[in-house]
Amino acid sequence: MPTKQPVRRRNAAATREAILKSARKAFAKSGYDGAGVREIAEAAGVTAMLVNRYFGSKEQLFAEVVADTMSGKTVITDALGENANLAEYLVDGMLATTRPGETPLDGTLMMIRSSSSQRAAEIGKRQIEKQHHRRVTAALKGDHAEERAALVLALIAGVQFMRQMMKLSSLAGADTATLRKLLTPVMQQLIEPKPGKR
């Protein structure tokens, strides 16, 4: 039987942070549909009514948690374009966060475990476009920057899923240097595409 958390004294900033922390853990574990507001409230030491008072609805709470994961521990920041070799930087970051023994990022878990919910997928798409996609697009030069940025994100998400969640043997057990050697030219082609023949 779960131990009941003590009810917190009122402190708006601390209460809000406790709810976000609890919701992040619940959504990463159970996805959008599997996590309940009462469960989130209890773990935060507040009432479900207070969760709704702070965030309005479960949808708005999910949106804030997703936004929070994208502004926290991530290689995709507003300073992305300042990297001298963006392809190497992104590949190194991708491989570091998915190496064997690393805990999958909360944002990755939340998106995968919430993908069956159309509403959660819409919220996730909106946040990805507002944050990660915008940042990668701004870091790219040349034609079709938006499409290339989307492919960069798809490549990162695909490697995260297959290497860390599915633990595909050829990826999970591969030598990091080998993966880096194979992935960097692919990423480089998306970041600085070579002109094709006409």
N, C-alpha and C positions, 0 to 999 in steps of 0.2 A: 504493500500500500504506500503510495507516494507521500512524502512528508510535506505538510502544508507550510508554505512560506509565510513568514510573519508579514502582517500588513504594514506597508511603509508609511512613515510620516509624510505629510504633504510637502513636496518640494518639486515644483513643476519641471525643472530641468532634469533632476534625478529620476523622477517618475517616468518622464518621457523616454529617457535613455534606457531605463530598466525594461520598459515595454518593447522598445526596438530590439534590445539584446535578446529578450525572450522570444520575440517573433522571428528574429533571424534564425535562431536555433530550431524553432518549431517548423518553419517553412523549409529549412535545409534538410530536416529529418523526414518530414511527412508531405512536403509539397503544399500547394495552395489549398487543394480540396481536403487534404488529410489533417491540416492544422486547424484547431478551433480557437475562437476568441477566448472562451473560458479557460482553456488550457494555457494559452499565452498569458492571460491575466493572472492566473494562479501562480505560475512560475515567476511572474514579475512582482508578486505580492500586492496586487491591486484587484479591483473588481472589473468584470467585463464591461460594466457601465462606464467605468473610468477610461477604459481602452477606447470605447466609442466616443467619449467626450474629447479625448486628445486627438484621435485620428479620423473620426467621422464614420468609418466603415472598415470592414476587413479588406476591401479592395484598396482603399487609400493607405492602409497600414502596409499592405504588401508592396504597393508602389514605392513607399518611402524606404522600406527595407531593401528593395532591389536597387534603388538609387544609392543607398548607403553602401552597398557592397561594391558598386561601381566607382565610388569615390574613395574607397579605402585601399586595401592591399591589391594593387594592380599595376601592371607595366604600362597600361594605356592611360596616360595623363595628358594634361594640356601642354606639357613640355615635350611631347613625343617628337615633334619636328626638329628639336635641337640635337638629336642624336646624329653623329657623323655617319654611322652605318646602321640605319634603321632596321634593315633585314636581320642583321646579326643580333641586334638588341632584342627584337621581338622573338626570334627563335630561341635565344638564350633564356629569355624570361619564360617562354612556353615550356621549355624542357626542364627548367628549374622547378616550376610549380607542379609539374606532372611526374617528376622522378619517383621511383619506387620508394614507398615509405612516407611520402608527403600526403597530408590530409587534403582531399579535394576542397577547393575554395567554396565557401558558402554560396556564392552567386551561381557557380556551376551546378551545385547540387539542387539549389532552388529551382533553376530553370528546367533541369532535366526532370525533377520530380513533380513539377507543376505543368509540364507540357501537355498533359491530357485535358487541362482546363482551358477552354477557349478564352475566357476572361483573363486568366493569368498570363496566357501567351500574348494577348493584346497589350497588357500592361508591360510585360517584359520587352516586347518589340518597341514600344514607345520609349522606354528607358534606354534601351540599347542604341536606338537612333539618336536620342538626345545626348547621350554621353559617349560611349565607345565609338560609334560610327562617326559622329561629328568630329571627334578628336583625330581618328585615323585619316579621315577625309582631308582635314586641315593640314595634316603632315605630308600629304602626297602632292606631287606636281604632275602636270600634264593632263591629257584627255581621260575621260571616264573615271575620274578620281572617286566618285561615290560608289561606282560598281566595283572598282578595285579594292576600295576600303571594305566593302561588304564581303568580298572574297577573302581578304586578309582575316577578317573575323571568323568566317566559316572555316578557314584552315586551322586557326587556333582552337576553335570549339571542337572541331573534328578530332584533332590530336588529343585534346583533353579527354574527350569521351572515350575514344578507342584505347588510349594508353592508360588512363587512370580509372575510368569507370568499368569498361569492359575488360581491361587488363589483357588486351590482345597480345599473345606471347611475343610476336615479332616486334612489337613496340615496347611493351613493358619490360622485356628482358634484353632489349637492344642496348648496345654501347652508346652512351650519350654523344661521343665524338662522331660516331657513324651517323646517327640521326641528325646531328647538327650539319654534317657535310651534305646530307641528302636534302634537308629542308631549306637550307639557306638560299640555294639558287631558285627554288620555287617561290620563296618569299620575296627574293630580290626581283624576280620577274613581275610580280604584282606591284611592287613599290616603284621600280624604275623599268617599265616594260621596254624591251628592245623593239624598235620599229619593224613591223612585218613587211614582207615583200608584197608589192602590189601587182 
